[in-house]
Amino acid sequence: MTGTLDGKIALVTGATRGIGAGVVQALAREGAHIIMVGRTTGALEDMDDAVKELGGTATLVPMDLTDFAAIDNLGGHIAKQWGKLDILIGNAGILGPISPIGHIPPKEWDQLMAINVTANYRLLRSFDALLKAADAGRATFVTSTVAEQCRAYWGGYATTKAALNCMVKTYALEVANNTNVRANIINPGPIRTSMRAAAMPGEDPDILDTPADIAPLFVKMSEEIFTANGEIISYADYKAGKYEELF
C-alpha cells in the first residue's frame, strides 16, 4: 500500500471506537503502520481486521492508559522495533460526570485528570525522543469547545481539556526550534460518537458528522507538508475553509 503516509509509524490511543477508529482506518489507507492502543483485546482485534481489509498493517497494544509504567514500556518497545515514531494521535478521553463541580466525587475527578491530562503527558514524555528521531514527527491531540467556552456543570471535563491545550501548546513552543516535530490540537465539535450521545442524550445523531468525516483532517495534520505548530484547529472552521493558509 502506498499513500501520503507510506512507511510512517503512527500511534493512536482510543483506537477501537469513535474518532479513534475512524482515524486508524484513514491513516491505514494512506500507508501508515498503526500502533493501536485500546483497553480490550477483542476490540483491537476487530479493528485489526478492518485495517487488514484496507490493505494496511497494525500492532495491537491492549493497555489502560492509567497504567503509566506501561506507557513508558511501550516507548522502549517502539524504540527497539522502529527507532522512531512519526505520528502520535492522543485521542483517548473520558467525559466524566456532568455535574456541579462540588458534587464530582474525588475518585472521578482523579480519573478524569489521569486519562485526559496525565496520560497524554506520559505519552509526550515517553515518545518525545522518538518523535524527534523521525524525519517529521507529528503529534495531534483532541480537545473540546468547553475548554475555552466554559459551561455550567461541565467543569470536570472542561478543566482537563483546558489543561491539555496548555500542555500541548507549551510542548509546541519547546520543539519549535531545532527540531522537525510539530504539535497541534483538533477541536472536533459535535461528532457522532458514544461520548457525544452520553453528553447530549436528546440530540438526533443523524444530523452530526461521523468519525469517518473528520478523520481526513487528522491525516492532513500528520503529513510532513503540514508545518503549523501549536494551533487549535476547529473541524467546523476547517470545513468552512478558514485555514487555507495552513493547508
MOTAJO-V632335 format. One record per backbone hydrogen bond with DSSP energy under -1.0 kcal/mol. NH is the residue of the N-H (numbers start at 1). CO is the residue of the C=O. E is the energy in kcal/mol with one decimal. If there is no record, write none. Layout:
# MOTAJO-V632335
nh=<NH NH>
co=<CO CO>
e=<E E>
This chain:
# MOTAJO-V632335
nh=<5 6 7 8 10 11 12 13 15 21 22 23 24 25 26 27 28 29 31 32 33 34 35 36 37 38 44 45 46 47 48 49 50 51 52 53 55 56 59 61 63 67 68 71 72 73 74 75 76 77 78 79 80 81 82 83 85 86 87 88 89 90 91 99 103 104 109 110 111 112 113 114 115 116 117 118 119 121 122 123 124 125 126 127 128 131 132 133 138 139 140 141 142 143 147 148 149 154 158 159 160 161 162 163 164 165 166 167 168 169 170 171 172 173 174 175 182 184 185 186 187 192 193 197 198 199 200 203 207 208 214 215 217 219 220 221 222 226 230 233 235 238 239 240 241 242 246 247>
co=<30 3 31 5 33 87 35 89 37 17 18 19 20 21 22 23 24 25 28 27 8 57 10 59 12 61 40 41 42 43 44 45 46 47 48 49 52 51 34 36 38 64 66 67 68 69 70 71 72 73 74 75 76 77 78 78 130 9 9 138 11 140 89 153 100 101 105 106 107 108 109 110 111 112 113 113 114 117 118 119 120 121 122 123 124 127 128 129 86 182 88 184 90 186 144 145 145 151 154 155 156 157 158 159 160 161 162 163 164 165 166 167 168 169 170 171 137 139 231 141 233 209 191 193 194 195 196 200 204 205 210 211 214 215 216 217 219 223 183 185 187 234 235 236 238 237 243 243>
e=<-2.1 -1.5 -1.3 -2.3 -2.9 -2.8 -2.3 -2.2 -2.1 -1.1 -1.8 -2.6 -2.6 -1.9 -2.0 -2.9 -2.3 -2.1 -1.9 -1.9 -2.9 -2.1 -3.7 -2.8 -2.6 -1.7 -1.8 -2.6 -1.9 -2.0 -2.4 -2.0 -1.7 -2.5 -2.5 -2.1 -1.7 -2.6 -2.9 -2.7 -3.2 -2.7 -1.5 -1.2 -1.8 -2.4 -2.3 -1.9 -1.6 -2.1 -2.6 -2.2 -2.1 -2.7 -3.1 -1.7 -1.9 -1.1 -2.2 -2.8 -3.0 -2.6 -1.4 -1.7 -2.1 -1.5 -2.2 -2.7 -1.8 -2.3 -2.3 -2.4 -2.4 -2.5 -1.6 -2.8 -2.2 -2.1 -2.7 -1.9 -2.3 -2.8 -2.5 -2.5 -1.5 -2.8 -2.1 -1.3 -2.6 -2.5 -3.0 -1.9 -1.5 -2.8 -1.6 -1.7 -2.0 -1.7 -2.8 -2.1 -1.6 -2.1 -2.4 -2.1 -2.3 -2.4 -2.1 -2.4 -2.7 -2.5 -2.1 -2.5 -2.5 -1.7 -1.8 -1.7 -2.1 -2.6 -2.7 -2.9 -2.8 -2.9 -1.6 -2.1 -2.0 -2.1 -2.6 -1.8 -1.6 -1.6 -1.5 -1.9 -1.6 -1.7 -2.4 -2.1 -1.4 -1.4 -3.3 -3.4 -2.5 -2.6 -2.5 -1.4 -1.6 -2.5 -1.6 -1.9>
